[in-house]
């Protein structure tokens, strides 16, 4: 813990980044459930998103065509990089927009600010959170993430890095995080990243084909097709659909039909969108999240 004097000496850094056209702060924050998991904290009324980067508190807000970020003890370069990553500012959507001339509902959803996914401060945070969403309720995921932070983070507030998680055995993770069978996968994943045997930043390499990255994720213990494709969605790669029970149920509520043929129906409906098929599906299924009434 830092003393009051040390805290007073921490330098506040403020940066301002230009935003792409059709950007919506709220639509990115609520693009999926990460905003509801610590260390994120979203005050929708105030229009601020707080999180922690390298153990330091950071707050984001949008003002006009600029994204403002304020952090304690971070360099301006690190704060800009965090803002770009967390708000997916590196994702290019113009090609998808141009292809939607015959699909006004999807174009409207995209231009309302959809399409960019909220990300954690780094890919390790995103990957671990995705692992902890598999085969469980959202409430269970929230509990596992909170307990992992309390156990492994030096300050009990920030998302722990791979070195911190790797210190704990699968048995301790199972007991303290209460993550069940995921403990073995979480421990192995953290140890592989911490040792350098797994080049995790390569999963964000835009020059690599999405199929290649999907295969690399599937090689990791505990990451099945849903986790691999869901992580790719967060990373801005939309070649896949990341089907789970919520997606299937929501799709059938919009497009009634045989439950046995749901996956095939989803694949057919969005196939015309090519490399953006997953995003087209996500925009349609989450459209009501961002309506004027919500």
N, C-alpha and C positions, 0 to 999 in steps of 0.2 A: 504493500500500500504506500502511495506517495504522501508525504506530509502536506499540510496546507501551504507551506512555503514553496515546496516543490511544484505543487499544482499551480500556484500563482505565477511561477516562472515559465510554465509551458506556453510556447508561442502558438497563437491561433493563426491558422493559414486559411485564406479565403481565395477561391478561384471561381471563374465564370467561364462557362463553355457555351458555344453556339449550339442551338438545337436544330435538328433536321426539320423539314416541313412536315406538317401533319403529326406533330409530336404531342402526346398527352401525358403529363406527369402521372395522373391518376390511373390512366389505362395501362401504363407500363408497371406501376407499382402493383396493381391488382390484376396483372396479366395471368397470374397463377398464385398458388398459395404461399410462396416464400415470404411475403410481407407479414404473414401471420406466425412466422417462426423466428425465435431469437437467433441472432442479436438484432434483427429488424424490429422497429417499432414505428408504426404509421399513424400519424395524426391527420386524418383525412380533412377534418374541418380547417386545420391550420395549413394544410398543404405541405407538410414536412415528413420526410422519411429519415429516421435515425438508424445507424448501425455502428459497427466498430471495424476499423481497418488496422491491422497490425497492433491490436490492443488499444487503439486510440478511438475516442468517440468522434463520429462524423455525422453531420446533418446536411440533407439535400433539400432544395426547394426550387421551383421553377418561377421565373419572373419574366414574363413576356417571352421572347425568343431565346432566353438564356437559362442554363441550368447553373444554379449557384450551389457551391459546396463549401462547407466550413469544417475544419478538423483541427484537433489539438496535436501539436508536435509532429505533424507530417509535412514533408516537403510539398511544394506546389506541384511538382511533377508527379509525385505519388498520388496526390489527391485528384489530379486530373485523370490519371490512369484508372483510379478506382471509380470515378464518376462515369467514365466511358464504359467500363466493364459492367458495372452494376445496372446501368440503364441501357445497355446494348446499343450504344451509339455507333458502334462499328458495323452494325448490320445494315446492309443495303437492300432496300425494298422497292426501288424504282422499277425494276424489271417485272416484279410481281404486280405492281400497280398498273403498269402498261398492259399487262395481259388480262386485266379484269374489265375491259371495256364492255364485254357482253354479260357481266355479272355485277349489276349495280349494287346488290345487297352486300357482297363481299368488299367491293371497292369502298362503299360507305363505311363499313366496319374498319377497313384499313386506314382510311383517311380521317377517321375519328380518333386515331391514335393507336390502333391495334397493331400487332405484329412484332413488337419488341418485348422480350421477356426479361423480367427482373432476375438478376443474377446475384450470387453472393460475392464477397470480396475477392474470392479466387475459386478456381475450378475444384479444389479439394472440398471446399464448403458445399458447392453444388452437388458433387458426386456423393458425398456422405449423406447429405439430406435426401438425395434421390434413393439411395440404398435404404434409408430408414422410412421411406414411403411404401415399400413393397409389402403386399399382402397384409395390410393392417388398416385400421381406421385413421382418419386425420388426427383425431384426439390422441391416439397412441403415438403417432409420429411427433406431435408437439411435445409430448412427455419425454420421448426418447431424446429429442434434440436438446430440450432444456436440461435433462440430467447429464447428457454428455458434456455440455458446456460447464455445468457445475462441477463435474468430476475432473475434467482434463484441462480446462482453461486456467492459466495462472491467475487471472483476475476474477474468474467465475462469471464473467460477463461476455467475453469475446468468443467467437467460434475458434476452437482449438486447431492448431496446425497438425500436420502428420507426425512430427516428432513427439508432440505432447500425447497424442492418442496412442502412438506406438509403444509408449512406456507401460501400458496396461495390458495384461493378459486377456485372452478371450473370457476366462472365468470371471475376472473382475468386471469386465465390460458387461457380461451377461447379468451379473448380480447388481451392479451399481447403476447401469444405464437401463437395465431391464429391456434389453433389445432381443432376447431370445436367440434363435438360431443365427441372427444377423451378427452376433458378437464375433464369431469366427471370421466372417467375411470382413467386418470392419477392422479387426486387428490385423489381418493379413494385408488388406489394402493400405492401411496406414504405414505398416512396416515396409512395404514395397516402395511407397512414395518416399518415405523418410530416408531409405537406404540409397535412393537413386536408381534402383532397378526398374522402376516404372517412371517413364518420362511423361508426367501428367500434362505439362504445358503443350505437348504435341497434340493433345485432344482438341486444342483450340486452333490448330494450324489450318487456316482457311484454304491453303493450297492442297491439302489432303482430301481425297474423295470421302464423302460422308460414309460410304460403305466400308471403307478401310478403318475409319474411326469406330464405327459401330462394331466391327469385328474385334478391334482392340479392346473395347469396353467389355464385350461379351467374354473375353478371355479372363477377366477378373472374377474371382469367386464371389458369388452372390448377385452378380449383375446379369439379369435375364433380358429378353427382348424389350419388355416394358421399360425397365430401368435404363437400358442403353439408348432406346429411342426417345424416352422422356428427357434424358440428359442432353441428347443432340438437339432437341427442341429448345432447351434453355440456352444452348450454345449458338443458336441461330441457324441450325441446319434442319430443314423441314422435309427431307426426302422420305421420312417415315412417319407412321401414324401414332405410335405409342398407345396401343389400345389397352384399356383397363376396364373394370366394371363400370366406373362412372361414365366413361366415354360411350360405352355400348348402351347404357341405360339412357343417357341424354340423347344420343342419336336416335334411338327408337321412339323417344317421346316427340321428336321432331318429324321423324320419317317412319311411321308405323309399318311393321312387317314381321316376318318370321324371325324369332330370336336365334334360331339355328343358322340363319343365313346373314346375321348381322355383320360379321367381319367381311364377308364377301361383298355385301351391299356397300359398306363404307369404302372399301378399296375401289369399287367401280365408280362411286359417286365423285371421288376426289382425284381419280387417276389423271384427268385432263389437266390438272394443275402441275403435273410433273414434279420438279424439285421443290415446289411449294405446296405439295398436296397436304402435308401435315399442318401447315399454317392455315390453309383454306379450311380444313376441318375445324381447327381450333377457333378460328374467327367465327365460324357459324355456331359452334356449340356454346361459346361463351358470350355471344352477342348480348344477351340480356344482362350480363354483369355490368355492362357499360352503357345501358340505356339511360335516358334522362331521368328515369324514375329511381335509379339505383345509385 
